[in-house]
Amino acid sequence: MPGHTSEGRCPSRKKVLAICAQAGLDCLDLYPVFADAAGEGELFFDIMHPNAAGHRLIARALADHLLGG
């Protein structure tokens, strides 16, 4: 992912995931989704805002998550 070369570089992500787990909330972690798609072309306008391709990736991941895929 842009701006992050490893999962350890995003402490707020880990904190959010831990809070969700503690509260029993379902949480879709998009970091692995974007990391897996890193070689598929540009997915961001800048280091944090997804472009149209990035939003399609998010939509597919969200649909899979909600539909149990």
Number of C-alpha atoms within 10 A of each C-alpha: 18 14 10 12 10 10 13 10 11 13 9 10 15 14 11 13 16 14 13 14 12 9 9 9 11 10 13 15 14 14 14 12 15 18 15 11 14 13 9 9 9 15 23 16 11 11 11 11 12 16 14 13 14 18 14 13 18 17 12 13 18 16 12 11 13 10 8 7 8
